[in-house]
Amino acid sequence: MSASPPTDLTLDKALEILKSYDCARVTTTKPLAQPEELRNSLLLVTSLSSSQNLGICADNSQQGLITLGSYLAALGYSSNFEQENVDQSSEPVYLKFSTQKMSYYSSEYTGEYRGVLIACQSEDDLIAGTYGHFPLDLFMKN
């Protein structure tokens, strides 16, 4: 359901870019690739997956929901989701959203990371995997 990435980007190059954001090694979400290149890589890989789970670690619920909306819109999903289940506190939050179920849950988050993890489900082992942490504002309109 993703928007179409440029045709000159190869899957191998897109995966190389996404894997450079290995959550086990990166301690910041400072861009490792140019934002446009990163966006296009995410769009290509997610377009080849059957569904995605997004995990968002944000400073507060408002930031998390805005981030979720921008990522969903970029991936081609309707971002008209119910917000009633999210605690509107100013404390750090973790949101997990399933594109297969089109639902999410939130919980308190005490970790240091701020960013977005995307887990792609696919029959193809090359595509399946978790990528990120990506910048919260990667798909925000300026």
Legacy VTK file of the C-alpha trace (Angstrom):
# vtk DataFile Version 3.0
C-alpha trace
ASCII
DATASET POLYDATA
POINTS 142 float
0.000 0.000 0.000
3.076 2.280 0.061
3.689 5.214 -2.198
5.980 4.450 -5.110
9.710 5.026 -4.611
11.959 6.127 -7.492
12.623 3.360 -9.984
16.397 3.889 -9.983
16.728 2.688 -6.371
17.619 -0.998 -6.186
16.372 -3.278 -3.444
19.951 -4.125 -2.457
20.818 -0.428 -2.037
17.577 0.256 -0.108
18.260 -2.633 2.288
21.849 -1.478 2.783
20.601 1.977 3.758
17.907 0.648 6.108
20.242 -1.847 7.756
22.700 0.969 8.541
20.076 2.017 11.133
20.532 -1.201 13.113
18.793 -0.560 16.448
21.330 -2.701 18.259
24.203 -0.362 17.410
22.866 3.142 16.805
22.379 5.335 19.880
20.996 8.365 18.056
18.542 8.908 15.241
20.821 11.445 13.569
20.486 10.670 9.844
23.080 8.247 8.518
21.734 8.727 4.977
20.233 11.702 3.203
16.576 12.040 4.263
15.237 11.634 0.715
17.344 8.508 0.190
16.165 7.080 3.514
12.500 7.867 2.762
12.757 6.240 -0.668
14.437 3.156 0.787
11.688 2.750 3.371
8.993 3.198 0.727
10.581 0.555 -1.511
11.023 -2.075 1.192
7.618 -1.511 2.787
5.948 -1.677 -0.637
7.365 -5.203 -1.002
6.198 -6.372 2.427
2.739 -7.704 3.225
2.282 -5.575 6.363
4.256 -3.544 8.857
4.359 -2.870 12.581
5.536 0.562 13.628
7.068 1.127 17.047
7.385 4.777 18.001
9.416 5.984 20.967
8.488 9.629 21.539
8.803 12.360 24.165
5.018 12.420 24.683
1.772 11.067 23.251
1.137 14.079 21.011
4.558 13.730 19.365
3.999 9.984 19.009
0.608 10.414 17.336
1.854 13.104 14.960
4.772 10.861 14.015
2.466 7.877 13.536
0.175 9.911 11.289
3.046 11.134 9.116
4.535 7.650 8.672
1.152 6.070 7.904
0.364 8.739 5.318
3.784 8.271 3.684
3.266 4.499 3.549
-0.114 5.024 1.884
-2.392 4.213 4.819
-5.281 6.274 6.092
-4.198 7.960 9.283
-7.738 8.456 10.571
-7.292 6.269 13.632
-8.958 6.580 17.010
-6.896 8.448 19.580
-9.044 7.744 22.614
-6.849 4.906 23.896
-3.698 7.007 24.104
-2.875 8.579 27.430
-2.455 12.286 26.712
0.366 12.700 29.239
3.532 14.647 28.695
5.655 11.639 29.688
7.651 9.583 27.154
5.499 7.043 25.315
5.852 3.943 23.171
3.202 3.454 20.474
2.934 0.206 18.550
0.798 0.202 15.404
-0.121 -2.793 13.234
-1.007 -2.058 9.606
-2.569 -5.505 9.362
-5.045 -4.783 12.166
-5.002 -0.984 11.682
-4.853 -0.556 15.430
-2.358 0.440 18.085
-1.641 0.503 21.763
0.492 2.771 23.879
2.501 2.393 27.048
4.884 4.316 29.234
8.419 4.379 27.853
11.515 4.843 29.994
14.204 4.197 27.383
16.594 6.733 25.907
15.828 6.149 22.214
13.545 8.464 20.313
12.602 7.281 16.892
10.636 4.814 14.812
11.177 1.089 14.346
9.468 -0.596 11.396
9.020 -4.375 11.342
8.173 -5.648 7.857
6.308 -8.923 7.489
6.970 -10.829 4.276
7.281 -14.334 2.923
10.598 -13.138 1.451
13.333 -13.411 4.098
15.257 -10.660 2.310
12.450 -8.166 3.070
11.250 -9.452 6.463
12.906 -7.764 9.398
12.978 -4.835 11.770
14.548 -1.598 10.631
15.343 1.576 12.542
15.351 3.679 14.740
14.431 6.296 12.160
13.948 10.009 12.845
10.541 10.960 14.221
10.236 13.767 11.667
11.362 11.801 8.600
8.006 12.177 6.837
6.894 15.494 8.360
5.895 18.241 5.975
8.048 21.326 6.452
LINES 1 143
142 0 1 2 3 4 5 6 7 8 9 10 11 12 13 14 15 16 17 18 19 20 21 22 23 24 25 26 27 28 29 30 31 32 33 34 35 36 37 38 39 40 41 42 43 44 45 46 47 48 49 50 51 52 53 54 55 56 57 58 59 60 61 62 63 64 65 66 67 68 69 70 71 72 73 74 75 76 77 78 79 80 81 82 83 84 85 86 87 88 89 90 91 92 93 94 95 96 97 98 99 100 101 102 103 104 105 106 107 108 109 110 111 112 113 114 115 116 117 118 119 120 121 122 123 124 125 126 127 128 129 130 131 132 133 134 135 136 137 138 139 140 141
